[in-house]
């Protein structure tokens, strides 16, 4: 069980996306991307993580899976419940949600989180829109063609700038050909390649 409370502030990277196909109405739109919390606690009752989220002042929060650690998720859920008060939260499953999928979806909806389980949602602003496309972790599919087909279908039926939320980044070949303009993923815990071994 993950009982450790860290007092460190999480590292925040700021990345600016400038693309021709983003409508001007979304200039300055802030997305906070969080992933792989694994029930870790940042400050008592997630105080540090909640404070950091509030300081960023996001328009939306994208959470790309893995809230569980050792079958527990209460600390992650505490953060997500408070985060949903700061901005709309959009969630897709990670591989650690596989055994708890039905329970966790119900619980997330109860606390005000938008669960994108193989579906898309539009965000509209002054006549312009962007689409958030959420796909369950590949573990839920176990078939690359079904996984790829689901993403392509969702992207083809979505409007505006298309943001794909998917837990694992290493399906870059599928993402590149999906029609998504931006992909937000987690899972790698700090890097795809680490040296030394």
MDTraj code that builds the backbone (N, CA, C; nanometers):
import mdtraj as md
import numpy as np

residues = "UNK UNK UNK UNK UNK UNK UNK UNK UNK UNK UNK UNK UNK UNK UNK UNK UNK UNK UNK UNK UNK UNK UNK UNK UNK UNK UNK UNK UNK UNK UNK UNK UNK UNK UNK UNK UNK UNK UNK UNK UNK UNK UNK UNK UNK UNK UNK UNK UNK UNK UNK UNK UNK UNK UNK UNK UNK UNK UNK UNK UNK UNK UNK UNK UNK UNK UNK UNK UNK UNK UNK UNK UNK UNK UNK UNK UNK UNK UNK UNK UNK UNK UNK UNK UNK UNK UNK UNK UNK UNK UNK UNK UNK UNK UNK UNK UNK UNK UNK UNK UNK UNK UNK UNK UNK UNK UNK UNK UNK UNK UNK UNK UNK UNK UNK UNK UNK UNK UNK UNK UNK UNK UNK UNK UNK UNK UNK UNK UNK UNK UNK UNK UNK UNK UNK UNK UNK UNK UNK UNK UNK UNK UNK UNK UNK UNK UNK UNK UNK UNK UNK UNK UNK UNK UNK UNK UNK UNK UNK UNK UNK UNK UNK UNK UNK UNK UNK UNK UNK UNK UNK UNK UNK UNK UNK UNK UNK UNK UNK UNK UNK UNK UNK UNK UNK UNK UNK UNK UNK UNK UNK UNK UNK UNK UNK UNK UNK".split()
xyz = np.array([
    [0.0841, -0.1180, 0.0000],
    [0.0000, 0.0000, 0.0000],
    [0.0887, 0.1244, 0.0000],
    [0.0482, 0.2247, -0.0746],
    [0.1268, 0.3464, -0.0897],
    [0.0847, 0.4475, 0.0169],
    [0.1527, 0.4479, 0.1318],
    [0.1171, 0.5377, 0.2426],
    [0.2011, 0.6643, 0.2450],
    [0.2953, 0.6745, 0.1568],
    [0.3900, 0.7850, 0.1595],
    [0.3232, 0.9181, 0.1229],
    [0.3473, 1.0184, 0.2060],
    [0.3026, 1.1544, 0.1765],
    [0.4258, 1.2349, 0.1416],
    [0.4276, 1.2884, 0.0207],
    [0.5407, 1.3713, -0.0176],
    [0.5062, 1.5182, 0.0072],
    [0.6032, 1.5932, 0.0525],
    [0.5829, 1.7353, 0.0769],
    [0.6377, 1.8189, -0.0380],
    [0.6946, 1.7502, -0.1366],
    [0.7493, 1.8207, -0.2526],
    [0.6369, 1.8662, -0.3439],
    [0.6591, 1.9818, -0.4062],
    [0.5659, 2.0274, -0.5085],
    [0.5915, 1.9475, -0.6355],
    [0.4860, 1.9061, -0.7030],
    [0.5090, 1.8341, -0.8284],
    [0.5731, 1.9255, -0.9322],
    [0.6539, 1.8664, -1.0193],
    [0.7192, 1.9430, -1.1255],
    [0.6151, 1.9772, -1.2310],
    [0.6116, 2.1020, -1.2714],
    [0.5168, 2.1480, -1.3723],
    [0.5952, 2.1962, -1.4936],
    [0.5664, 2.1385, -1.6091],
    [0.6244, 2.1831, -1.7353],
    [0.5184, 2.2612, -1.8113],
    [0.5547, 2.3767, -1.8635],
    [0.4632, 2.4582, -1.9439],
    [0.5000, 2.4400, -2.0907],
    [0.4052, 2.3952, -2.1713],
    [0.4276, 2.3746, -2.3137],
    [0.3230, 2.4547, -2.3902],
    [0.3681, 2.5389, -2.4805],
    [0.2761, 2.6185, -2.5615],
    [0.2555, 2.5507, -2.6951],
    [0.1302, 2.5306, -2.7325],
    [0.0954, 2.4689, -2.8600],
    [0.0471, 2.5788, -2.9532],
    [0.1154, 2.5974, -3.0640],
    [0.0756, 2.6978, -3.1642],
    [0.0514, 2.6233, -3.2946],
    [-0.0742, 2.6118, -3.3339],
    [-0.1100, 2.5412, -3.4564],
    [-0.2084, 2.6264, -3.5354],
    [-0.2000, 2.6200, -3.6668],
    [-0.2881, 2.6992, -3.7517],
    [-0.4342, 2.6598, -3.7369],
    [-0.4596, 2.5336, -3.7047],
    [-0.5993, 2.4894, -3.6991],
    [-0.6636, 2.5034, -3.5608],
    [-0.6005, 2.5769, -3.4710],
    [-0.6653, 2.6102, -3.3436],
    [-0.7360, 2.7441, -3.3626],
    [-0.8657, 2.7475, -3.3367],
    [-0.9403, 2.8725, -3.3506],
    [-0.8897, 2.9771, -3.2530],
    [-0.8898, 3.1018, -3.2976],
    [-0.8389, 3.2131, -3.2167],
    [-0.9112, 3.2250, -3.0828],
    [-1.0348, 3.1782, -3.0761],
    [-1.1115, 3.1847, -2.9503],
    [-1.0447, 3.1035, -2.8393],
    [-0.9591, 3.0093, -2.8761],
    [-0.8911, 2.9273, -2.7760],
    [-0.7498, 2.9760, -2.7454],
    [-0.7178, 3.0958, -2.7905],
    [-0.5873, 3.1535, -2.7575],
    [-0.5764, 3.1687, -2.6056],
    [-0.4715, 3.1149, -2.5470],
    [-0.4530, 3.1218, -2.4018],
    [-0.5254, 3.0135, -2.3239],
    [-0.5944, 2.9230, -2.3928],
    [-0.6669, 2.8136, -2.3278],
    [-0.5665, 2.7225, -2.2576],
    [-0.5902, 2.6943, -2.1297],
    [-0.4948, 2.6171, -2.0496],
    [-0.5487, 2.4784, -2.0186],
    [-0.4666, 2.3786, -2.0518],
    [-0.4988, 2.2397, -2.0195],
    [-0.3943, 2.1906, -1.9195],
    [-0.4410, 2.1456, -1.8060],
    [-0.3522, 2.0816, -1.7090],
    [-0.3602, 1.9317, -1.7339],
    [-0.2471, 1.8711, -1.7686],
    [-0.2426, 1.7276, -1.7939],
    [-0.1785, 1.6580, -1.6734],
    [-0.2523, 1.5655, -1.6131],
    [-0.2058, 1.4888, -1.4972],
    [-0.2213, 1.3410, -1.5314],
    [-0.1253, 1.2603, -1.4886],
    [-0.1352, 1.1171, -1.5158],
    [-0.0599, 1.0385, -1.4089],
    [-0.0977, 0.9125, -1.3930],
    [-0.0238, 0.8165, -1.3107],
    [-0.0017, 0.8640, -1.1672],
    [-0.1073, 0.9078, -1.1044],
    [-0.0974, 0.9496, -0.9644],
    [-0.0756, 0.8286, -0.8735],
    [-0.1279, 0.7134, -0.9119],
    [-0.1071, 0.5875, -0.8373],
    [-0.1295, 0.6033, -0.6867],
    [-0.2312, 0.6776, -0.6515],
    [-0.2733, 0.6964, -0.5124],
    [-0.1680, 0.7636, -0.4251],
    [-0.0696, 0.8264, -0.4866],
    [0.0319, 0.8998, -0.4106],
    [-0.0294, 1.0293, -0.3570],
    [0.0154, 1.0699, -0.2414],
    [-0.0395, 1.1888, -0.1754],
    [0.0652, 1.2997, -0.1727],
    [0.0290, 1.4150, -0.2250],
    [0.1156, 1.5334, -0.2249],
    [0.0643, 1.6299, -0.1184],
    [0.1235, 1.6243, -0.0002],
    [0.0752, 1.7039, 0.1122],
    [-0.0457, 1.6363, 0.1736],
    [-0.0722, 1.6681, 0.2978],
    [-0.1854, 1.6079, 0.3684],
    [-0.3144, 1.6356, 0.2921],
    [-0.3907, 1.5315, 0.2638],
    [-0.5161, 1.5428, 0.1892],
    [-0.4990, 1.6101, 0.0538],
    [-0.3840, 1.5862, -0.0082],
    [-0.3517, 1.6374, -0.1422],
    [-0.3398, 1.7899, -0.1470],
    [-0.3108, 1.8514, -0.0334],
    [-0.3086, 1.9985, -0.0261],
    [-0.2105, 2.0616, -0.1251],
    [-0.0926, 2.0018, -0.1415],
    [0.0076, 2.0596, -0.2320],
    [-0.0382, 2.0464, -0.3774],
    [-0.0895, 1.9304, -0.4130],
    [-0.1350, 1.9085, -0.5500],
    [-0.2563, 1.9953, -0.5830],
    [-0.3461, 2.0091, -0.4892],
    [-0.4646, 2.0940, -0.5105],
    [-0.4232, 2.2402, -0.5251],
    [-0.3323, 2.2856, -0.4400],
    [-0.2831, 2.4232, -0.4476],
    [-0.2134, 2.4496, -0.5812],
    [-0.1318, 2.3549, -0.6253],
    [-0.0637, 2.3684, -0.7548],
    [-0.1654, 2.3773, -0.8681],
    [-0.2672, 2.2938, -0.8639],
    [-0.3732, 2.2960, -0.9656],
    [-0.4420, 2.4324, -0.9674],
    [-0.4751, 2.4853, -0.8517],
    [-0.5426, 2.6152, -0.8438],
    [-0.4532, 2.7282, -0.8950],
    [-0.3227, 2.7213, -0.8674],
    [-0.2284, 2.8237, -0.9142],
    [-0.2197, 2.8275, -1.0666],
    [-0.2295, 2.7121, -1.1299],
    [-0.2202, 2.7037, -1.2760],
    [-0.3423, 2.7657, -1.3434],
    [-0.4567, 2.7623, -1.2756],
    [-0.5825, 2.8156, -1.3291],
    [-0.6165, 2.7544, -1.4653],
    [-0.6283, 2.6215, -1.4705],
    [-0.6569, 2.5576, -1.5994],
    [-0.8007, 2.5804, -1.6445],
    [-0.8200, 2.5782, -1.7760],
    [-0.9555, 2.5791, -1.8301],
    [-1.0160, 2.4402, -1.8214],
    [-0.9330, 2.3394, -1.8423],
    [-0.9736, 2.2002, -1.8235],
    [-0.8561, 2.1218, -1.7656],
    [-0.8875, 2.0054, -1.7080],
    [-0.7855, 1.9143, -1.6561],
    [-0.8037, 1.7810, -1.7272],
    [-0.6964, 1.7323, -1.7900],
    [-0.6981, 1.6027, -1.8572],
    [-0.6206, 1.5039, -1.7706],
    [-0.6861, 1.3967, -1.7293],
    [-0.6213, 1.2947, -1.6467],
    [-0.6175, 1.1658, -1.7276],
    [-0.4948, 1.1214, -1.7608],
    [-0.4813, 1.0073, -1.8511],
    [-0.4460, 0.8768, -1.7793],
    [-0.5188, 0.8463, -1.6742],
    [-0.5191, 0.7133, -1.6163],
    [-0.4189, 0.6822, -1.5075],
    [-0.4380, 0.5637, -1.4523],
    [-0.3599, 0.5060, -1.3427],
    [-0.3728, 0.5858, -1.2123],
    [-0.4938, 0.5791, -1.1567],
    [-0.5145, 0.6385, -1.0247],
    [-0.4895, 0.5352, -0.9144],
    [-0.4923, 0.4077, -0.9506],
    [-0.4779, 0.3011, -0.8514],
    [-0.3335, 0.2701, -0.8168],
    [-0.3146, 0.2225, -0.6912],
    [-0.1897, 0.1593, -0.6481],
    [-0.2275, 0.0519, -0.5477],
    [-0.1928, -0.0717, -0.5749],
    [-0.2236, -0.1809, -0.4836],
    [-0.3719, -0.1955, -0.4547],
    [-0.4558, -0.1672, -0.5536],
    [-0.6003, -0.1804, -0.5371],
    [-0.6667, -0.0663, -0.4640],
    [-0.5924, 0.0406, -0.4387],
    [-0.6488, 0.1552, -0.3660],
    [-0.6405, 0.2809, -0.4502],
    [-0.7405, 0.3671, -0.4335],
    [-0.7438, 0.4904, -0.5131],
    [-0.7999, 0.6092, -0.4365],
    [-0.8213, 0.5950, -0.3055],
    [-0.8930, 0.7008, -0.2325],
    [-0.8206, 0.8354, -0.2342],
    [-0.6868, 0.8346, -0.2323],
    [-0.6116, 0.9608, -0.2340],
    [-0.6200, 1.0266, -0.3720],
    [-0.6153, 0.9443, -0.4755],
    [-0.6321, 0.9967, -0.6113],
    [-0.7717, 1.0552, -0.6288],
    [-0.8715, 0.9843, -0.5781],
    [-1.0096, 1.0330, -0.5886],
    [-1.0291, 1.1628, -0.5122],
    [-0.9628, 1.1763, -0.3988],
    [-0.9692, 1.3013, -0.3220],
    [-0.9188, 1.4172, -0.4068],
    [-0.8051, 1.3958, -0.4747],
    [-0.7530, 1.5010, -0.5627],
    [-0.8507, 1.5322, -0.6758],
    [-0.9014, 1.4289, -0.7423],
    [-0.9898, 1.4509, -0.8563],
    [-1.1185, 1.5228, -0.8158],
    [-1.1698, 1.4917, -0.6981],
    [-1.2908, 1.5600, -0.6496],
    [-1.2648, 1.7087, -0.6295],
    [-1.1507, 1.7422, -0.5709],
    [-1.1159, 1.8837, -0.5510],
    [-1.0789, 1.9506, -0.6827],
    [-1.0105, 1.8777, -0.7697],
    [-0.9730, 1.9332, -0.9006],
    [-1.0963, 1.9695, -0.9812],
    [-1.2016, 1.8885, -0.9706],
    [-1.3253, 1.9143, -1.0448],
    [-1.3931, 2.0430, -1.0009],
    [-1.3562, 2.0951, -0.8847],
    [-1.4093, 2.2251, -0.8390],
    [-1.3326, 2.3396, -0.9023],
    [-1.2096, 2.3126, -0.9473],
    [-1.1254, 2.4165, -1.0081],
    [-1.1506, 2.4293, -1.1574],
    [-1.1782, 2.3166, -1.2247],
    [-1.2003, 2.3150, -1.3702],
    [-1.2611, 2.1805, -1.4082],
    [-1.3275, 2.1737, -1.5233],
    [-1.3794, 2.0439, -1.5679],
    [-1.2656, 1.9430, -1.5845],
    [-1.2862, 1.8218, -1.5310],
    [-1.1865, 1.7158, -1.5393],
    [-1.2355, 1.6101, -1.6376],
    [-1.1454, 1.5701, -1.7288],
    [-1.1743, 1.4659, -1.8274],
    [-1.0784, 1.3505, -1.8026],
    [-1.1334, 1.2304, -1.7882],
    [-1.0563, 1.1130, -1.7447],
    [-1.0648, 0.9999, -1.8461],
    [-0.9496, 0.9360, -1.8720],
    [-0.9471, 0.8090, -1.9447],
    [-0.8733, 0.7065, -1.8593],
    [-0.9081, 0.5810, -1.8798],
    [-0.8504, 0.4742, -1.7983],
    [-0.7057, 0.4457, -1.8356],
    [-0.6322, 0.3994, -1.7344],
    [-0.4984, 0.3450, -1.7547],
    [-0.5030, 0.1956, -1.7343],
    [-0.3901, 0.1307, -1.7458],
    [-0.3858, -0.0135, -1.7279],
    [-0.4206, -0.0544, -1.5846],
    [-0.3959, 0.0310, -1.4853],
    [-0.4265, -0.0043, -1.3458],
    [-0.5755, 0.0019, -1.3147],
    [-0.6545, 0.0589, -1.4038],
    [-0.7997, 0.0617, -1.3828],
    [-0.8680, -0.0638, -1.4362],
    [-0.7948, -0.1506, -1.5026],
    [-0.8553, -0.2644, -1.5724],
    [-0.9442, -0.3499, -1.4816],
    [-0.8996, -0.3814, -1.3628],
    [-0.9776, -0.4682, -1.2732],
    [-1.0859, -0.3955, -1.1943],
    [-1.0907, -0.2643, -1.2043],
    [-1.1847, -0.1861, -1.1224],
    [-1.2711, -0.0951, -1.2084],
    [-1.2816, -0.1240, -1.3365],
    [-1.3372, -0.0303, -1.4329],
    [-1.4777, 0.0177, -1.3996],
    [-1.5729, -0.0729, -1.3777],
    [-1.7108, -0.0307, -1.3528],
    [-1.7223, 0.0514, -1.2254],
    [-1.6581, 0.0047, -1.1180],
    [-1.6632, 0.0789, -0.9917],
    [-1.6053, 0.2178, -1.0078],
    [-1.4882, 0.2270, -1.0703],
    [-1.4196, 0.3557, -1.0748],
    [-1.4943, 0.4548, -1.1627],
    [-1.5531, 0.4099, -1.2713],
    [-1.6297, 0.5018, -1.3567],
    [-1.7473, 0.5607, -1.2797],
    [-1.8183, 0.4765, -1.2076],
    [-1.9318, 0.5251, -1.1272],
    [-1.8857, 0.6260, -1.0228],
    [-1.7775, 0.5947, -0.9554],
    [-1.7256, 0.6827, -0.8497],
    [-1.6791, 0.8168, -0.9074],
    [-1.6100, 0.8126, -1.0211],
    [-1.5628, 0.9361, -1.0846],
    [-1.6795, 1.0246, -1.1261],
    [-1.7821, 0.9652, -1.1828],
    [-1.9007, 1.0428, -1.2235],
    [-1.9664, 1.1062, -1.1010],
    [-1.9738, 1.0322, -0.9907],
    [-2.0317, 1.0848, -0.8659],
    [-1.9601, 1.2105, -0.8178],
    [-1.8267, 1.2171, -0.8350],
    [-1.7508, 1.3317, -0.7834],
    [-1.7338, 1.4429, -0.8878],
    [-1.8006, 1.4274, -1.0029],
    [-1.8023, 1.5360, -1.0998],
    [-1.6989, 1.5288, -1.2095],
    [-1.6418, 1.4105, -1.2328],
    [-1.5415, 1.3929, -1.3375],
    [-1.6104, 1.3426, -1.4648],
    [-1.5692, 1.3946, -1.5797],
    [-1.6195, 1.3500, -1.7097],
    [-1.5356, 1.2302, -1.7542],
    [-1.5966, 1.1134, -1.7612],
    [-1.5259, 0.9922, -1.8004],
    [-1.5434, 0.9738, -1.9506],
    [-1.4324, 0.9826, -2.0234],
    [-1.4359, 0.9666, -2.1688],
    [-1.4003, 0.8219, -2.2023],
    [-1.4971, 0.7347, -2.1902],
    [-1.4742, 0.5937, -2.2185],
    [-1.5110, 0.5658, -2.3639],
    [-1.4129, 0.5840, -2.4501],
    [-1.4292, 0.5635, -2.5942],
    [-1.5375, 0.6538, -2.6527],
    [-1.5257, 0.7793, -2.6177],
    [-1.6180, 0.8791, -2.6716],
    [-1.5487, 1.0149, -2.6747],
    [-1.6127, 1.1088, -2.7412],
    [-1.5575, 1.2433, -2.7547],
    [-1.6561, 1.3453, -2.6997],
    [-1.6021, 1.4565, -2.6544],
    [-1.6844, 1.5695, -2.6090],
    [-1.6302, 1.6968, -2.6700],
    [-1.7222, 1.7838, -2.7085],
    [-1.6831, 1.9128, -2.7639],
    [-1.6793, 2.0181, -2.6541],
    [-1.5819, 2.1067, -2.6668],
    [-1.5770, 2.2262, -2.5819],
    [-1.5992, 2.3439, -2.6756],
    [-1.7049, 2.4194, -2.6509],
    [-1.7409, 2.5315, -2.7368],
    [-1.7091, 2.6631, -2.6691],
    [-1.6572, 2.7558, -2.7496],
    [-1.6207, 2.8869, -2.6967],
    [-1.6424, 2.9914, -2.8057],
    [-1.7398, 3.0780, -2.7853],
    [-1.7682, 3.1879, -2.8784],
    [-1.7797, 3.1401, -3.0228],
    [-1.8529, 3.0333, -3.0457],
    [-1.8758, 2.9832, -3.1807],
    [-1.7692, 2.8898, -3.2343],
    [-1.6615, 2.8703, -3.1617],
    [-1.5554, 2.7788, -3.2038],
    [-1.5586, 2.6555, -3.1138],
    [-1.4978, 2.5468, -3.1624],
    [-1.4960, 2.4274, -3.0774],
    [-1.3649, 2.3521, -3.0908],
    [-1.3352, 2.2782, -2.9866],
    [-1.2297, 2.1779, -2.9920],
    [-1.2903, 2.0505, -2.9353],
    [-1.2350, 1.9386, -2.9749],
    [-1.2878, 1.8096, -2.9316],
    [-1.1862, 1.7352, -2.8465],
    [-1.2350, 1.6802, -2.7374],
    [-1.1550, 1.5906, -2.6536],
    [-1.1996, 1.4486, -2.6848],
    [-1.1061, 1.3678, -2.7305],
    [-1.1341, 1.2304, -2.7681],
    [-1.0688, 1.1409, -2.6639],
    [-1.1485, 1.0620, -2.5965],
    [-1.0950, 0.9757, -2.4914],
    [-1.1085, 0.8301, -2.5271],
    [-0.9996, 0.7558, -2.5114],
    [-1.0022, 0.6125, -2.5412],
    [-0.9513, 0.5357, -2.4193],
    [-1.0185, 0.4246, -2.3900],
    [-0.9736, 0.3385, -2.2807],
    [-0.8332, 0.2856, -2.3105],
    [-0.7634, 0.2455, -2.2055],
    [-0.6304, 0.1892, -2.2226],
    [-0.6358, 0.0683, -2.3163],
    [-0.5266, 0.0458, -2.3874],
    [-0.5181, -0.0645, -2.4828],
    [-0.5521, -0.1992, -2.4187],
    [-0.5236, -0.2168, -2.2908],
    [-0.5528, -0.3412, -2.2203],
    [-0.7009, -0.3794, -2.2311],
    [-0.7892, -0.2797, -2.2412],
    [-0.9330, -0.3064, -2.2527],
    [-0.9695, -0.3604, -2.3909],
    [-0.8824, -0.3392, -2.4898],
    [-0.9084, -0.3834, -2.6273],
    [-0.8390, -0.5157, -2.6582],
    [-0.7098, -0.5242, -2.6261],
    [-0.6269, -0.6419, -2.6544],
    [-0.6206, -0.6744, -2.8039],
    [-0.6622, -0.5813, -2.8861],
    [-0.6594, -0.6002, -3.0306],
    [-0.6247, -0.4650, -3.0930],
    [-0.5113, -0.4603, -3.1602],
    [-0.4617, -0.3329, -3.2134],
    [-0.5563, -0.2719, -3.3172],
    [-0.6211, -0.3570, -3.3979],
    [-0.7136, -0.3063, -3.5001],
    [-0.8372, -0.2420, -3.4383],
    [-0.8910, -0.3031, -3.3317],
    [-1.0079, -0.2442, -3.2640],
    [-0.9700, -0.1133, -3.1959],
    [-0.8544, -0.1119, -3.1332],
    [-0.8043, 0.0089, -3.0672],
    [-0.7879, 0.1209, -3.1693],
    [-0.7197, 0.0920, -3.2778],
    [-0.6958, 0.1891, -3.3839],
    [-0.8269, 0.2344, -3.4470],
    [-0.9152, 0.1407, -3.4752],
    [-1.0439, 0.1734, -3.5379],
    [-1.1305, 0.2625, -3.4508],
    [-1.1300, 0.2369, -3.3211],
    [-1.2081, 0.3200, -3.2283],
    [-1.1581, 0.4643, -3.2300],
    [-1.0264, 0.4807, -3.2246],
    [-0.9683, 0.6152, -3.2249],
    [-0.9990, 0.6872, -3.3557],
    [-0.9804, 0.6195, -3.4684],
    [-1.0060, 0.6822, -3.5994],
    [-1.1520, 0.7235, -3.6148],
    [-1.2429, 0.6361, -3.5740],
    [-1.3857, 0.6675, -3.5841],
    [-1.4207, 0.7889, -3.4998],
    [-1.3702, 0.7920, -3.3770],
    [-1.3972, 0.9062, -3.2893],
    [-1.3404, 1.0351, -3.3479],
    [-1.2191, 1.0291, -3.4019],
    [-1.1561, 1.1481, -3.4594],
    [-1.2312, 1.1960, -3.5837],
    [-1.2735, 1.1032, -3.6685],
    [-1.3455, 1.1406, -3.7900],
    [-1.4787, 1.2075, -3.7593],
    [-1.5399, 1.1696, -3.6485],
    [-1.6700, 1.2252, -3.6116],
    [-1.6596, 1.3449, -3.5176],
    [-1.5389, 1.3962, -3.4980],
    [-1.5170, 1.5086, -3.4069],
    [-1.4886, 1.6355, -3.4856],
    [-1.5172, 1.7485, -3.4218],
    [-1.5038, 1.8796, -3.4857],
    [-1.3876, 1.9583, -3.4265],
    [-1.3396, 2.0558, -3.5023],
    [-1.2398, 2.1493, -3.4530],
    [-1.1049, 2.0840, -3.4279],
    [-1.0247, 2.1480, -3.3433],
    [-0.8946, 2.0957, -3.3030],
    [-0.9188, 1.9717, -3.2174],
    [-0.8536, 1.8608, -3.2511],
    [-0.8834, 1.7327, -3.1875],
    [-0.7704, 1.6915, -3.0938],
    [-0.8064, 1.6748, -2.9652],
    [-0.7096, 1.6348, -2.8623],
    [-0.7440, 1.4933, -2.8173],
    [-0.6512, 1.4026, -2.8377],
    [-0.6705, 1.2632, -2.7995],
    [-0.6102, 1.2384, -2.6621],
    [-0.6888, 1.1812, -2.5722],
    [-0.6413, 1.1397, -2.4407],
    [-0.6316, 0.9875, -2.4419],
    [-0.5100, 0.9363, -2.4256],
    [-0.4859, 0.7923, -2.4272],
    [-0.3711, 0.7629, -2.3313],
    [-0.3854, 0.6606, -2.2513],
    [-0.2903, 0.6376, -2.1429],
    [-0.1472, 0.6116, -2.1892],
    [-0.1302, 0.5224, -2.2849],
    [0.0058, 0.4802, -2.3243],
    [0.0545, 0.5581, -2.4459],
    [0.1752, 0.6147, -2.4374],
    [0.2275, 0.6934, -2.5502],
    [0.2893, 0.6096, -2.6615],
    [0.3150, 0.4831, -2.6379],
    [0.3935, 0.4084, -2.7354],
    [0.3146, 0.3548, -2.8548],
    [0.1897, 0.3973, -2.8724],
    [0.1136, 0.3642, -2.9933],
    [0.1163, 0.4821, -3.0905],
    [0.2335, 0.5435, -3.1003],
    [0.2481, 0.6664, -3.1789],
    [0.2104, 0.6442, -3.3253],
    [0.2323, 0.5254, -3.3796],
    [0.1947, 0.4985, -3.5183],
    [0.0437, 0.5081, -3.5373],
    [-0.0320, 0.4603, -3.4399],
    [-0.1784, 0.4694, -3.4457],
    [-0.2223, 0.6146, -3.4278],
    [-0.1657, 0.6828, -3.3306],
    [-0.2050, 0.8215, -3.3025],
    [-0.1756, 0.9126, -3.4210],
    [-0.0598, 0.8916, -3.4833],
    [-0.0174, 0.9769, -3.5946],
    [-0.1150, 0.9702, -3.7118],
    [-0.1751, 0.8546, -3.7332],
    [-0.2666, 0.8348, -3.8465],
    [-0.4140, 0.8433, -3.8074],
    [-0.4412, 0.8910, -3.6862],
    [-0.5791, 0.8888, -3.6366],
    [-0.6617, 1.0109, -3.6757],
    [-0.5946, 1.1204, -3.7084],
    [-0.6664, 1.2456, -3.7328],
    [-0.6638, 1.3378, -3.6128],
    [-0.6029, 1.2944, -3.5023],
    [-0.5896, 1.3814, -3.3839],
    [-0.4798, 1.4843, -3.4085],
    [-0.4999, 1.6053, -3.3558],
    [-0.4012, 1.7127, -3.3702],
    [-0.2999, 1.7135, -3.2561],
    [-0.3407, 1.6639, -3.1391],
    [-0.2555, 1.6625, -3.0205],
    [-0.2902, 1.5375, -2.9406],
    [-0.1886, 1.4711, -2.8861],
    [-0.2106, 1.3528, -2.8028],
    [-0.1525, 1.3791, -2.6651],
    [-0.2316, 1.3521, -2.5619],
    [-0.1853, 1.3603, -2.4232],
    [-0.1860, 1.2193, -2.3656],
    [-0.0699, 1.1752, -2.3192],
    [-0.0546, 1.0403, -2.2639],
    [0.0306, 1.0449, -2.1384],
    [0.0240, 0.9386, -2.0608],
    [0.1057, 0.9248, -1.9405],
    [0.1876, 0.7975, -1.9474],
    [0.1761, 0.7146, -1.8462],
    [0.2278, 0.5778, -1.8373],
    [0.3801, 0.5662, -1.8269],
    [0.4552, 0.6537, -1.8917],
    [0.6001, 0.6337, -1.9010],
    [0.6749, 0.6756, -1.7744],
    [0.6102, 0.7417, -1.6801],
    [0.6706, 0.7770, -1.5507],
    [0.8046, 0.8472, -1.5656],
    [0.8093, 0.9471, -1.6499],
    [0.9303, 1.0273, -1.6576],
    [1.0139, 1.0041, -1.7804],
    [0.9778, 0.9113, -1.8662],
    [1.0559, 0.8946, -1.9876],
    [1.0380, 0.7600, -2.0528],
    [1.0413, 0.7582, -2.1843],
    [1.0333, 0.6346, -2.2590],
    [1.1665, 0.5589, -2.2532],
    [1.2760, 0.6353, -2.2542],
    [1.4097, 0.5763, -2.2509],
    [1.4863, 0.6404, -2.1369],
    [1.5484, 0.5585, -2.0528],
    [1.6268, 0.6125, -1.9398],
    [1.7664, 0.5560, -1.9436],
    [1.8646, 0.6403, -1.9265],
    [2.0054, 0.5992, -1.9208],
    [2.0657, 0.6491, -1.7909],
    [2.1528, 0.5754, -1.7214],
    [2.1858, 0.4365, -1.7541],
    [2.0661, 0.3451, -1.7271],
    [2.0811, 0.2177, -1.7560],
    [1.9697, 0.1223, -1.7484],
    [1.9055, 0.1202, -1.6117],
])
top = md.Topology()
chain = top.add_chain()
for i, resn in enumerate(residues, 1):
    res = top.add_residue(resn, chain, resSeq=i)
    for name in ("N", "CA", "C"):
        top.add_atom(name, md.element.get_by_symbol(name[0]), res)
traj = md.Trajectory(xyz[None], top)
